[in-house]
Amino acid sequence: MDYKDLTKEELKICPVCGYDDLPEVPYDSYGFPTYVICPCCGYEFGFDDESKGISFSEYRDNWISNGFRFFIKKKKPKVWGEAEMQRQLDNVKKVNYKSRIL
C-alpha cells in the first residue's frame, strides 16, 4: 500500500471512527497492521480486521449503535455527543486504508 499522498496528520486518522490522533499509523507502508488500538472506538488494527474479520464499516455501525462510547475514557473530549461524533466521522473521508484481508 502506498500512503505517500497522505499528510503526517492524515496517517493518524482512524478509518473506523475518524479519531485524528492515533498513537501510531494503523498500517505500515507495506500494508501490515501495527496492532494500534484506537482510543476512541477501540478498533485494533490487525486483530479486529485480520483475526476477527470485522470490516471498518461493520465495526463503525456497531460502535455507533452502541452509543459511540470512547474506548479510553481519559482521552474523551470534555464535550462529546452525536454532533461531535458526526464531525469526527468526516475525517474518515480523508483516508483510504484497507485491510489486507477484508
C-alpha atoms as one frame of an Amber mdcrd trajectory, in Angstrom:
protein
   0.000   0.000   0.000   1.220   3.431  -0.836   0.176   6.211   1.517   2.737
   8.785   0.338  -0.027  11.217  -0.647  -1.335  11.398   2.914  -0.021  14.028
   5.312   1.505  13.033   8.632  -1.744  14.086  10.339  -3.914  12.105   7.918
  -1.848   8.967   8.553  -3.008   9.065  12.177  -6.746   9.189  11.392  -8.770
   6.134  12.381 -10.572   4.825   9.278 -13.343   3.478  11.513 -14.382   6.489
  13.600 -12.304   9.384  12.265 -10.370   9.965  15.504  -7.432  12.098  14.362
  -4.705  11.407  16.914  -3.899   7.687  16.823  -0.725   6.863  18.789   0.744
   5.465  15.544  -0.359   4.703  11.998  -2.786   1.734  11.710  -0.867   0.107
   8.835   2.753   0.387   7.785   3.856   1.304   4.260   3.614  -2.380   3.230
   0.024  -2.671   4.449   0.810  -4.675   7.565  -1.164  -3.766  10.686   0.573
  -2.111  13.611  -1.915  -3.504  16.175  -2.544   0.007  17.440  -5.876   0.416
  19.257  -7.974   3.492  18.553  -8.548   5.338  21.846 -11.970   6.443  20.598
 -13.716   3.414  19.070 -11.412   0.644  20.339 -10.711  -0.915  16.921  -7.437
  -2.867  16.976  -5.804  -2.861  13.558  -4.617  -6.370  12.779  -6.905  -8.051
  15.283 -10.413  -6.810  14.577  -9.874  -6.830  10.823  -7.448  -9.670  10.129
  -8.169 -12.051  13.012 -11.877 -11.406  13.562 -12.830 -10.406  10.009 -14.670
  -7.224  11.011 -14.707  -4.504   8.351 -14.315  -0.828   9.195 -17.917  -0.065
   8.267 -19.296  -3.031  10.219 -17.354  -2.033  13.337 -18.332   1.627  12.866
 -22.047   0.759  12.603 -21.824  -1.367  15.746 -19.880   1.332  17.627 -22.480
   3.984  16.711 -25.454   1.750  17.545 -23.897   1.040  20.950 -23.703   4.724
  21.836 -20.308   5.676  20.268 -18.577   5.475  23.658 -14.912   6.394  23.967
 -12.785   3.283  24.482 -10.161   5.097  26.585 -12.196   7.405  28.765  -9.302
   9.716  29.732  -8.896  10.608  26.015 -12.561  11.574  25.665 -13.106  15.281
  24.942 -14.975  17.318  27.549 -17.755  17.826  25.014 -18.684  14.577  23.272
 -22.047  13.895  21.714 -23.671  12.994  18.432 -22.735  16.282  16.725 -19.056
  15.897  17.684 -19.090  12.254  16.594 -20.576  13.212  13.196 -17.898  15.900
  12.680 -15.205  13.381  13.592 -16.624  10.844  11.124 -15.969  13.380   8.340
 -12.258  12.607   8.846 -12.823   9.077   7.527 -13.173  10.569   4.042  -9.561
  11.790   4.245  -8.033   8.299   4.448  -8.318   5.209   2.313  -6.763   2.493
   4.431  -7.755  -1.008   3.501  -7.101  -4.200   5.378  -5.030  -6.773   3.508
  -7.697  -9.344   4.399 -11.051  -7.572   4.026
